Amino acid sequence: MSAAGGAIAAQVVCWQNEKGRKHLPWQQTRDPYRVWLSEIMLQQTQVTTVLDYYARFLERFPAVDVLARASQDEVLAMWSGLGYYSRARNLHRCAQQVVALHGGRFPESAAVLASLPGIGRSTAGAIAAFCFGERVAILDANVRRVLTRLLGFEGDLALVAQERRLWALAEGLLPVENLHETMPRYTQGLMDLGAMVCLPSKPLCVVCPLQQQCQALAQGDTGRYPVRTRKLLRKSQSWWLLLLQDDHGNVWLQRRPSRGIWAGLYCLPVFAQRLELLEYASQLRGARLTEHPPFLHVLTHRDLHLHVVDARIPDRLDLHGEQGGWHGPQAWAGLGLPAPVRKLLAHRG
């Protein structure tokens, strides 16, 4: 590490100690289970959203062995509404592997952690740095923005070679002394700078501890970084949902395929077209149909326009050959349901 790198690490550690966040529940522990859970939940999700989920999840699954013994449906039910449900499935699989392969103890090496389901290089680095003081870098979205601006890094991060080069530069900035204390604070400091100061737009450069070294600020063009030419395009899609309910409040739910939107969750039957749904509903004996105005559900790179059609029937039908089942209101809380479906059922429960 260069002298400049050492100064940067020291400044970040000092700033975090004085100005950084210290109130978040996962900052009060070096328990790798709790740190791992927070890191997975915080992927592409705001801290304010995660706080309640984190507390409820720990109340239900207080340790990795408890999570490993749970069913996937129980885990998805606790995750319902948090989105990116592959995280929950990988979380469950990871817990099972920690118990089966590592005796219920998380590995202390970032390299080994990264071999577990759902734990990428940056998440592995965060767990290893926070819990075990390992000298290892992280590059989540916030930290990537901080470092590319600081270094004036012009490499296109859509290219693997440039991503590798940034990782190498990040490793060169890491602390070298008293790692058990400095690595957690340095890692948290970079995260805090990205969340509190080095914002995507209108960064608060005047209060940044690294303003003297920041190449982007010197260039007067912080918005240029990070450079990524390949952008994911937003798509728009319409789904027609059939809310099939009998007069006793039971609703017909189907499990979604293992891949794609809401994978593995319980959902109302989905149709690509209105006519397709109506043709299906016409075969339901005694069904009374009500169409509702569509509403928008926003995913990261997709806008789902959801059209709901109520189909009330006197008694539950035996839907031979259909993949699904009837579930009453008392069962909904225990099912992994997409957030808009859970809201729809709550209004009709």
Summary of the structure (lengths in Angstrom):
residues: 349
radius of gyration: 23.9
end to end distance: 60.7
largest distance: 78.6
contacts: 1054
relative contact order: 0.12
helix: 48%
strand: 13%
